[in-house]
Amino acid sequence: MPYVPSPHDRPDATDGAPAPGAGLTRRRVVHAGAAVGAAAVLGSAVPAAATASGRTGRLTVRRAALTPGSTTGPLRAPHRFDLLGAPVDVLHGAGLQIRARAARGRWSAWQSLSGHDGHAPDGRRSRMCDPLWFGDVDEVELRARRRPARDVRLDLVAVDPAAKRAAGRASSRAVARGGADLRPAATRAAGRASTTRAAPTIIPRTAWAAGLTPKGTPDFGQVQVAFVHHTVNGNTYSQEESAGIVRAIFDYHVRSNGWNDIGYNFLVDRFGQIFEGRAGGIDQAVIGAQAVGWNSVSTGIAIIGTFENTPAPEPALRAVASIIGWKLPLHGVPTAGTVSLVSSGGSGNRWKSGATVAMNRISGHQDGCSTDCPGASLYGQLPALRSRVGTVEPAPVATAGLQIEEPDFAVKYGETTTVTGRVEGATVAGVTVVLDKRSPTGKWVPLAQTTTDGSGAWSVGFPLRSATAVRARTEAVTSTAVTPALDPGLEVTPPTGRTRAGGTLLVRGRARGVREAKIVLRRKVRGRYVVVASKTVRVKNGRFSGRLPVRRAGMHNVSVQATSGGRNYRSASRFTRAR
């Protein structure tokens, strides 16, 4: 039976898509109105404009400066920077290449600005290309195979030198301690899954991301596959620079792409150092933004560098193998073989939404998305990587039973409800419990994740937006389903004070988390109100409306009622007199 992701399969329920430039206008302007020098093209001077704000600035190269067969000449950036990228849509077909240098220094090799898609939250389109790392430069030069359709905007990311040095030192200390900051969580995770592979040494976010905070809380899925990526930057960085590169990629993903956090779950440098990527816990099924349409069923591991024509180095491959050999069994899946997964589609996904695809447990990014990632050379190394990892089967968790209890009171739409339960059996402490909800199509999709305490008890809180059945599951057992009670907050807008008998009464109101509601009209007869008309109406975007006939004169009241989670709810009555 293939694992079916949520129709909202995404890493970032709150990952917004800001309008172009929105991320920059929120930051402190430090070089407002900065200008760049003229670019020589076929002997003529072509101006280019640049603006900067905070750590991320912009350099806009005019289309006229990008004449095929020629270069722009050196262009001065508005400030020093480490990493850059450009919007995806302007790059298609242009064959744009770029190199950089510190002022009057030696030029880097030419690198391609790739318009490849596939890195994005599910349901979203990549706004920006893969970033390129140059490290402490302030001049660029561009050339193009074809003139682009419009000016090329380059987003520049500058990591503060002090923060870069501090991140490098903190990372070195974390490695020397054997990843001490994360070892307790990793040890608990390994014990919980009973894997035969120990957690590798992982440099925590606290080492490289000091002062950097994700924009939203993490979402959790179900890890079925490990996708291997490359970050598409130079391969000659030093070991001390690696933490700064990770920091710059975070800045680019969050500020330029508008994501909640860095897209990858893990990053590995050419020396074999492993960095914790997206926040949420190395032992958790954190949904990243690394393989659009597959994020909720995968973990993403990126090797820092470009491996199109150059193979990934041995220390990096060894580190990737150590992550996969520990991570996949941790989530109850083997490291070898294939699994049938259902694509949730999206721009950049190779498969349409709903397609069932047999995917290797260890796959390259291009196996799921329309991209050359992780590069031709590294992709060719994946069979050897699979052999290196070998077959690691997760040991079953000794769980005999799983109880779930729904809240004994209703909450209003959008408020947090808490589902509790208990694991029973030989192993009760530190067991991963996944809470699923039933989608409108009847499929079960992951909603939240937690772990049991020492007594086997667990609880999960989540915002309630529909009276939907939920269930809990561990690797060994699944609970019965319960339906938390949702109070739809029924309201009727006060009708016109006087209504014409023989006509109709328009009734409007509000209902949240239900698909339909019933409007009921009552007339006062001998001192009590009796039902004289009713109508079931659809609820759309939390609102409803409907007309009911008013056949006789007299005092009337109108209310709305609905059923949610097996409970009946009724609004307060509103009154009107018919004449």
Secondary structure by P-SEA (a helix, b strand, c coil): cccccccccccccccccccccccccccccccccccccccccccbbbbbbbbbcccbbbbbbbcccccccccccccccccccccccccccccccccccccccccccccccccccccccccccccccccccbbbbbccccbbbbbbccccccbbbbbbbbccaaaaaaaaaaaaaaaaacccccaaaaaaaaaaaccccccccccccccccccccccbbbbbbbbcbbbbbbccccccccccaaaaaaaaaaaaaccccccccccccbbbcccccccccccccccccccccccccccccbbbbbcccccccccccaaaaaaaaaaaaccccccccccbbbbbbbbccccccccccccccccccccccccccccccccaaaaaaaaaaaaaacbbbbccccccbbbbbccccccccccbbbbbbccccccccbbbbbbbbbccccbbbbcbbbbbcccccbbbbbbbccbbbbbbbcccbbbbbbbcccccccccccccccccccbbbbbbbccccccbbbbbbbbbcccbbbbcbbbbbbbcccccccccccccccbbbbbbbbbcccbbbbcbbbbbbcc
